[in-house]
Amino acid sequence: MKAQRASAALLALRSRPLWRLLAADKAPLVMGLMQCLLLEQEKTLSSSIFHERLSREIDTLRAYGHDLPQTPQAYVADWIGEGWLSRRFPAGASEEEFELTSEATSALRFLNGLLKPRTAATESRLATVIQQLTRLADETDANPETRRATLIAERERIDAELRALEREGVKTLPEERALERVREIIALAEELAADFRNVRDEFDKLNRGLRQSLMESDGSRGEVLEALFAGVDLIAQSEHGKTFNAFWRLLTDGEQAATLMESLESVTSRTFARGLELKERRFLQNLTGTLMAEGGNVHEVVQQFARSLKTFVQSREFQEQRRLHSLLREAQQAALLARDAIRPNSLLDYSLSLTSSRLRSVSQWELHDPSLNVADTAMPEAEPSELGLEVVEELVRQSEIDFRTLRQHLREALSEQSQITVGQLLEKFPAEQGFGSVVGYVALGAKHGDVTSETELVSWLGSDEKQRKAKVPAIYFVRESMLELFNE
C-alpha cells in the first residue's frame, strides 16, 4: 500500500514541467540555454533582447555540431507550452517579458547541486540544525522555571566566554570551517531568493481562484464578494499573504537591514573570504539588494492583484463574466441531456456562420509593384494670368491678417492719446478685414498690451455690410508700447 501511494505521487510528479524538463530529448542543450540566458545574469528579459540573445546562442551551438533544427521563436513557443518559460506584460512596459518558471528554476538548481555536491554532513549544517531545534524548544516552552533556568545557563555561558576572552584572547574559526559555513549561508540565501518566484506563483493561483469563486457563486452576494465590498484585501489576508507580509516587514526593518549590511561587510572583509570564488563574493555583496529586488517584485505583484480584483468587482465586470459562465454551463448541461437522445453523427437542421477569416497560402500572395501605380509627373503649362498686382494684393489681404496696417493704426492712435482699447480702435479705424482685424488686434494685445480679466463688447461692419458684435478680453494698449511696435 505504501508503494502504491509513493508510485501515485511520483506519477503525478512525472507529469509536471520539472520532470518533463529533466527527461526532455535535448535537455542538456535546453537547460544550458535557459541557465545562460535567464539564471546566471538577468532573471527577466524583454522579448526583443531574449530572442536576439537566444538566436546568437543557438547559432553558436550549431557551429559546434549540435542539432537544433527549429527557429528561436519555435523553441520559445515550445518552452512556454511545456511550462518551462513564462511571459508577462508588466504595466507600462512596451513589450512582454520572459522569465523561467519556478519548476524550471528548481530543475536547474537541482542539477547545479549535483555538479557541485556539498559535503555529506558538514559541521555548519549540523550546528544550524542544533541551534534551530534548541531555539524552537526554548520559545515553545510555557514553563517559567525551565525558561528561567535556560536564560541563567545562557548567561553563565556568556560570562565564561568573557573570562576566557580576558585570559586567552580572541579565538576565531579556522579558515576551512569559516569557508564551509559561508558557503552554507550562500546556498541557503540562493534558495531563499528562488523561493520568491514560488510565492509569486502561489499568489497568481490565489488570484485566479478568487476570480473563479466569484464566477461560480450562485447567490447574488457570495462570501468573496461580501468581503471585497467590505474592503477586505483577501490576497493580503490569505495564508501566503500573511507569511509574505511578515517576511517583508522583517526585510524592510531598518535595524535588521543595518545589522545584515554590517555582517555582510564584516564577513567579506575577513581573510578567509579570499578563498571564495568571484561569483560567491559578488552574491554576498549584493545579497541585500537581491532580496529587496525579489521581495519588491512579489510585493508589487500582490498589490497589483489586489487592485485588479477590487477593480474587477467595483466595475461590475464580474457580473458579465458570471452571466457568460452561466450560459456556458447551461449549454454543457443541455448537451449532456441530449447525449443519449441524439447520435453524434445525426444531421441537425441548423446552420452556424463561422466568424473566422479566410486563409490562403503565402504562395498565392502577389507582391505589390509600385511602378504600376506611378502618378503622372508631367507638369502642364499654366495659362497666362490676367490678374494685376492690385487684385493679388487684395486677395492676400482677404486671406491673411494685415498686421502691418493694424500696427500703423495703433501708432497713430497712441500718438494722440495715452491708452486705447480694441473697441475704441475699431471705432476709430473701420475693420477692413472684418473679423480678421478683430483677431489681429487681440493678438497684438496679447503680445504688447495689458490683458485684464474683464471683457469688452466690440462691433464692426462686415464685408456684407452687416453690423456684427463680439465679446473680447478687455485689452489696453499704452503709449509706452509704441517702441515695441516700431521695432517689429
VOGU-3710 file (C-alpha; in Angstrom, 3 decimals, decimal comma):
1> mkaqrasaal> 0,000/0,000/0,000  2,865/2,363/0,806  4,481/1,570/-2,533  1,185/2,318/-4,266  0,937/5,752/-2,632  4,564/6,543/-3,401  4,156/5,432/-7,023  0,997/7,522/-7,434  2,762/10,603/-6,054  5,714/10,086/-8,409
11> lalrsrplwr> 3,404/9,524/-11,376  1,724/12,843/-10,614  5,151/14,495/-10,347  6,206/12,980/-13,670  3,520/14,978/-15,482  4,799/18,279/-14,081  7,114/20,588/-16,057  10,087/19,903/-13,749  10,207/16,184/-14,607  9,458/16,807/-18,289
21> llaadkaplv> 12,406/19,214/-18,487  14,781/16,717/-16,889  13,537/13,965/-19,255  13,485/16,050/-22,458  15,356/14,711/-25,509  17,618/17,752/-25,717  17,560/18,545/-22,005  21,304/19,402/-21,727  21,080/21,931/-24,572  17,737/23,390/-23,479
31> mglmqcllle> 18,766/23,725/-19,849  22,132/25,158/-20,847  20,399/27,883/-22,869  17,975/28,639/-20,051  20,715/28,851/-17,446  22,899/31,049/-19,631  20,129/33,493/-20,507  17,754/33,611/-17,524  19,524/32,252/-14,454  23,146/33,354/-14,298
41> qektlsssif> 22,627/37,051/-15,105  19,234/38,701/-15,641  16,216/36,878/-14,273  13,851/38,575/-16,754  14,433/39,753/-20,313  12,295/41,729/-22,710  11,035/39,884/-25,769  13,349/41,539/-28,305  16,506/41,080/-26,208  15,634/37,492/-25,297
51> herlsreidt> 15,027/36,432/-28,906  18,201/38,149/-30,082  20,392/36,504/-27,420  18,731/33,117/-27,883  19,329/33,268/-31,637  23,008/34,077/-31,063  23,471/31,217/-28,575  21,695/28,715/-30,850  23,952/29,701/-33,756  26,981/29,106/-31,525
61> lrayghdlpq> 25,746/25,636/-30,524  25,052/24,759/-34,164  28,597/25,791/-35,056  29,832/23,175/-32,572  27,776/20,468/-34,308  24,650/20,328/-32,109  21,356/19,542/-33,839  18,891/22,392/-33,187  16,600/22,395/-36,255  13,891/24,811/-35,055
71> tpqayvadwi> 13,921/28,592/-35,084  14,383/30,520/-31,802  10,739/31,618/-31,952  9,605/27,998/-32,260  11,701/26,954/-29,276  10,274/29,803/-27,192  6,730/28,728/-28,079  7,535/25,102/-27,135  9,079/26,131/-23,801  6,057/28,240/-22,923
81> gegwlsrrfp> 3,727/25,350/-23,783  5,784/22,924/-21,684  5,607/25,234/-18,652  9,354/25,980/-18,553  9,115/29,602/-19,614  6,594/32,252/-18,605  5,840/35,572/-20,212  4,285/38,612/-18,596  3,285/42,049/-19,754  4,063/44,426/-16,865
91> agaseeefel> 2,046/47,611/-16,524  3,651/50,417/-18,508  6,019/48,128/-20,432  6,383/48,457/-24,202  6,783/44,711/-24,792  6,304/41,439/-22,963  8,978/39,954/-20,714  10,199/36,351/-20,377  11,417/34,513/-17,279  11,867/30,951/-16,089
101> tseatsalrf> 9,036/29,283/-14,248  9,584/28,145/-10,689  9,695/24,486/-11,763  12,327/25,138/-14,435  14,391/27,076/-11,889  14,115/24,195/-9,414  15,284/21,716/-12,069  18,311/23,862/-12,935  19,274/24,331/-9,293  18,890/20,583/-8,688
111> lngllkprta> 21,348/19,788/-11,476  23,755/22,520/-10,364  23,711/20,939/-6,924  24,712/17,624/-8,498  27,559/19,312/-10,374  28,826/20,891/-7,124  27,905/18,404/-4,392  28,151/19,523/-0,789  29,819/17,538/1,959  27,507/14,787/3,194
121> atesrlatvi> 27,399/16,022/6,795  29,206/19,307/7,424  29,769/20,754/10,890  27,996/24,004/9,987  24,830/22,259/8,804  24,726/20,146/11,955  25,302/23,248/14,102  22,465/25,035/12,298  20,081/22,148/12,977  21,047/22,021/16,660
131> qqltrladet> 20,687/25,787/17,101  17,287/25,895/15,443  15,974/22,943/17,446  17,249/24,439/20,694  15,713/27,797/19,908  12,395/26,177/18,944  12,321/24,176/22,167  13,014/27,287/24,245  10,491/29,532/22,503  7,681/26,962/22,731
141> danpetrrat> 8,246/26,083/26,396  5,476/27,513/28,589  7,136/26,533/31,910  8,616/29,698/33,506  11,053/27,713/35,669  12,522/25,923/32,684  12,744/29,184/30,775  14,490/30,856/33,721  16,984/28,008/34,010  17,750/28,255/30,283
151> liaererida> 18,393/32,003/30,479  20,639/31,540/33,535  22,623/28,852/31,701  22,959/31,182/28,704  24,183/33,972/30,963  26,741/31,678/32,584  27,982/30,570/29,176  28,426/34,201/28,100  30,258/35,008/31,359  32,550/32,036/30,801
161> elraleregv> 33,334/33,231/27,272  34,115/36,731/28,581  36,542/35,314/31,184  38,174/33,136/28,523  38,472/36,204/26,274  40,311/38,110/29,003  42,675/35,190/29,712  43,334/33,715/26,284  42,285/36,410/23,814  40,077/36,004/20,730
171> ktlpeerale> 39,743/32,580/19,130  38,424/32,517/15,582  37,230/29,694/13,382  39,785/28,015/11,121  39,580/29,228/7,534  38,311/25,898/6,178  35,431/25,840/8,676  34,653/29,520/8,020  34,525/28,863/4,274  32,286/25,873/4,900
181> rvreiialae> 29,847/27,986/6,908  29,758/30,892/4,487  29,065/28,535/1,590  26,185/27,025/3,548  24,850/30,558/4,077  25,182/31,302/0,349  23,308/28,101/-0,555  20,535/28,942/1,892  20,302/32,525/0,598  20,126/31,312/-3,023
191> elaadfrnvr> 17,248/29,017/-2,126  15,562/31,902/-0,304  15,852/34,152/-3,373  14,476/31,352/-5,568  11,516/30,878/-3,223  10,200/34,327/-4,137  9,154/33,027/-7,539  7,215/30,201/-5,919  5,495/32,727/-3,657  4,528/34,848/-6,648
201> defdklnrgl> 3,141/31,787/-8,446  1,086/30,959/-5,368  -0,352/34,480/-5,365  -1,188/34,077/-9,041  -3,069/30,853/-8,292  -4,847/32,545/-5,388  -5,920/35,434/-7,621  -7,329/33,041/-10,232  -9,061/31,024/-7,503  -10,773/34,118/-6,095
211> rqslmesdgs> -11,981/35,135/-9,546  -13,261/31,617/-10,167  -15,162/31,662/-6,877  -16,781/34,929/-7,962  -17,864/33,316/-11,226  -19,217/30,139/-9,692  -21,089/31,598/-6,698  -24,824/31,038/-7,172  -26,006/33,792/-4,848  -26,083/37,473/-5,641
221> rgevlealfa> -23,523/38,158/-2,930  -21,118/35,328/-2,155  -18,577/35,271/0,655  -15,764/36,557/-1,562  -17,959/39,339/-2,912  -19,139/40,335/0,538  -15,556/40,529/1,779  -14,444/42,624/-1,186  -17,317/45,081/-0,784  -16,452/45,307/2,903
231> gvdliaqseh> -12,948/46,484/1,935  -11,084/43,316/2,913  -7,859/42,643/0,990  -8,347/38,907/0,501  -4,929/38,320/-1,050  -3,096/40,087/1,774  -5,229/38,294/4,382  -4,559/34,838/2,901  -2,064/32,408/4,437  0,556/33,171/1,787
241> gktfnafwrl> -0,147/36,892/2,098  0,336/36,953/5,867  3,532/34,920/5,611  4,998/37,168/2,946  3,963/40,367/4,744  5,726/39,172/7,886  8,845/38,424/5,867  8,617/41,786/4,063  8,343/43,666/7,366  11,439/41,866/8,636
251> ltdgeqaatl> 13,342/42,588/5,429  12,426/46,284/5,389  13,048/46,819/9,109  15,765/49,450/9,447  17,535/47,828/12,365  17,527/44,372/10,782  18,710/45,762/7,440  21,567/47,645/9,134  22,587/44,522/11,047  22,569/42,473/7,839
261> meslesvtsr> 24,675/45,061/5,980  27,229/45,270/8,792  27,501/41,481/8,990  27,971/41,169/5,217  30,681/43,827/5,189  32,446/42,146/8,104  32,332/38,682/6,503  33,542/39,840/3,083  36,454/41,740/4,683  37,778/38,698/6,576
271> tfarglelke> 40,890/36,857/5,411  39,044/33,575/4,771  36,740/35,344/2,258  39,647/35,369/-0,201  39,054/31,640/-0,625  35,613/32,274/-2,070  35,025/32,316/-5,805  34,341/35,622/-7,525  30,708/34,651/-8,101  30,257/33,795/-4,410
281> rrflqnltgt> 31,761/37,107/-3,239  29,543/39,079/-5,606  26,500/37,212/-4,360  27,310/38,108/-0,748  27,971/41,753/-1,605  24,667/42,045/-3,497  22,617/39,866/-1,121  20,631/42,730/0,400  19,854/44,232/-2,996  18,873/40,839/-4,398
291> lmaeggnvhe> 16,474/40,088/-1,550  14,977/43,581/-1,728  14,529/43,354/-5,506  12,925/39,902/-5,393  10,736/40,841/-2,444  9,782/44,129/-4,091  8,674/42,305/-7,229  6,452/39,990/-5,212  5,103/42,911/-3,174  4,220/44,772/-6,385
301> vvqqfarslk> 2,512/41,657/-7,776  0,470/41,308/-4,591  -0,621/44,950/-4,742  -1,457/44,648/-8,431  -3,548/41,511/-7,864  -5,420/43,191/-5,012  -6,110/46,332/-7,069  -7,187/44,371/-10,148  -9,504/42,184/-8,064  -11,175/45,208/-6,482
311> tfvqsrefqe> -11,464/46,918/-9,870  -12,917/43,726/-11,332  -15,660/43,769/-8,682  -16,301/47,515/-8,478  -16,625/47,891/-12,254  -19,284/45,134/-12,243  -17,292/43,306/-14,892  -17,651/40,131/-12,884  -21,447/40,225/-13,457  -20,993/39,960/-17,219
321> qrrlhsllre> -18,375/37,248/-16,755  -20,719/35,376/-14,429  -23,534/35,644/-16,978  -21,308/34,169/-19,719  -20,144/31,436/-17,342  -23,764/30,590/-16,552  -24,692/30,400/-20,238  -21,756/28,092/-20,961  -22,677/25,866/-18,054  -26,313/25,685/-19,226
331> aqqaallard> -25,132/24,771/-22,731  -22,948/21,996/-21,347  -25,778/20,620/-19,240  -28,135/20,718/-22,228  -25,556/18,850/-24,315  -25,235/16,169/-21,635  -29,018/15,721/-21,510  -29,213/15,419/-25,282  -26,309/12,995/-25,473  -28,461/9,860/-25,124
341> airpnslldy> -31,260/11,060/-27,426  -29,192/12,294/-30,377  -26,330/10,445/-32,002  -23,119/12,405/-32,557  -23,344/11,915/-36,338  -27,013/12,933/-36,616  -27,794/15,665/-39,153  -29,105/18,796/-37,446  -31,321/21,295/-39,228  -29,175/24,206/-38,121
351> slsltssrlr> -26,552/26,342/-39,799  -23,843/28,228/-37,951  -21,951/31,075/-39,544  -18,276/30,856/-38,737  -16,555/34,032/-37,673  -13,082/33,031/-38,841  -11,099/34,698/-41,586  -10,344/33,106/-44,944  -6,871/31,555/-45,008  -4,717/31,452/-48,101
361> svsqwelhdp> -1,279/30,080/-48,812  1,588/32,541/-48,853  2,447/31,328/-52,351  -0,858/32,798/-53,583  0,059/36,305/-52,495  1,185/38,752/-55,149  3,859/41,296/-54,435  2,911/44,906/-54,929  4,704/46,594/-57,826  4,854/50,355/-57,157
371> slnvadtamp> 5,768/51,067/-60,808  2,265/50,046/-61,905  0,676/52,894/-59,963  3,121/55,712/-60,653  1,342/59,041/-60,908  1,782/61,191/-64,000  4,508/63,704/-63,122  4,205/65,783/-66,265  3,578/69,438/-65,462  1,273/71,236/-67,916
381> eaepselgle> 1,914/74,861/-68,775  -0,332/77,254/-66,925  -2,488/79,709/-68,774  -1,366/83,329/-68,594  -2,949/85,128/-65,676  -4,916/88,310/-66,254  -4,732/89,389/-62,609  -2,931/92,579/-61,788  -0,870/93,379/-58,733  -3,749/95,245/-57,154
391> vveelvrqse> -6,027/92,194/-57,404  -3,331/89,895/-55,964  -2,732/92,276/-53,046  -6,458/92,358/-52,319  -6,642/88,551/-52,331  -3,747/88,377/-49,905  -5,362/90,943/-47,668  -8,547/88,898/-47,588  -6,760/85,622/-46,798  -4,199/86,867/-44,240
401> idfrtlrqhl> -4,363/89,328/-41,348  -2,681/92,594/-42,309  -0,654/93,197/-39,127  1,337/95,973/-40,789  -1,795/98,124/-41,199  -3,027/97,256/-37,701  0,313/98,346/-36,162  0,155/101,596/-38,122  -3,336/102,270/-36,748  -2,055/101,592/-33,213
411> realseqsqi> 0,857/104,012/-33,627  -1,447/106,752/-34,927  -3,940/106,236/-32,089  -1,280/106,161/-29,341  0,373/109,276/-30,682  -2,876/111,136/-29,949  -3,856/109,517/-26,611  -2,043/107,682/-23,811  -4,047/104,434/-23,964  -6,724/102,813/-26,131
421> tvgqllekfp> -8,787/99,591/-26,227  -9,703/97,260/-29,072  -13,261/98,621/-29,223  -12,009/102,207/-29,450  -9,604/101,198/-32,233  -12,459/99,663/-34,235  -14,487/102,860/-33,807  -11,572/104,999/-34,955  -10,384/102,694/-37,778  -13,004/100,509/-39,531
431> aeqgfgsvvg> -12,239/96,776/-39,696  -11,013/96,437/-43,271  -10,703/92,648/-42,919  -13,807/92,169/-40,787  -13,383/89,588/-38,069  -9,736/89,146/-39,133  -8,968/92,668/-37,987  -10,551/91,949/-34,582  -8,448/88,808/-34,212  -5,343/90,743/-35,243
441> yvalgakhgd> -5,902/93,453/-32,592  -6,428/90,793/-29,922  -3,201/89,008/-30,992  -1,236/92,247/-30,815  -2,790/92,988/-27,413  -1,723/89,602/-26,053  1,853/90,464/-27,048  2,141/94,213/-26,419  -0,900/95,237/-24,351  -2,221/94,792/-20,813
451> vtsetelvsw> -4,753/91,947/-20,787  -7,295/92,081/-17,953  -9,782/89,519/-16,658  -12,742/91,648/-17,847  -14,424/91,590/-21,265  -15,282/94,292/-23,807  -18,113/94,370/-26,354  -16,772/95,374/-29,794  -18,597/95,882/-33,101  -17,551/96,124/-36,731
461> lgsdekqrka> -19,017/96,217/-40,222  -18,548/93,021/-42,198  -17,829/92,687/-45,900  -21,550/92,026/-46,433  -22,361/95,478/-44,942  -23,867/93,874/-41,805  -23,050/95,059/-38,302  -21,579/92,378/-36,019  -20,664/92,269/-32,331  -18,470/90,090/-30,147
471> kvpaiyfvre> -17,039/89,930/-26,630  -13,246/90,040/-26,415  -10,875/90,351/-23,423  -10,511/93,909/-22,216  -7,052/94,837/-23,563  -5,379/98,217/-23,037  -2,652/99,490/-25,364  -0,474/102,158/-23,688  1,835/104,698/-25,260  4,922/103,011/-23,769
481> smlelfne> 4,362/100,046/-26,110  4,852/102,201/-29,227  8,594/101,480/-29,168  7,928/97,722/-29,446  5,513/98,319/-32,313  8,059/100,423/-34,202  10,785/97,740/-33,748  8,709/94,986/-35,413
//
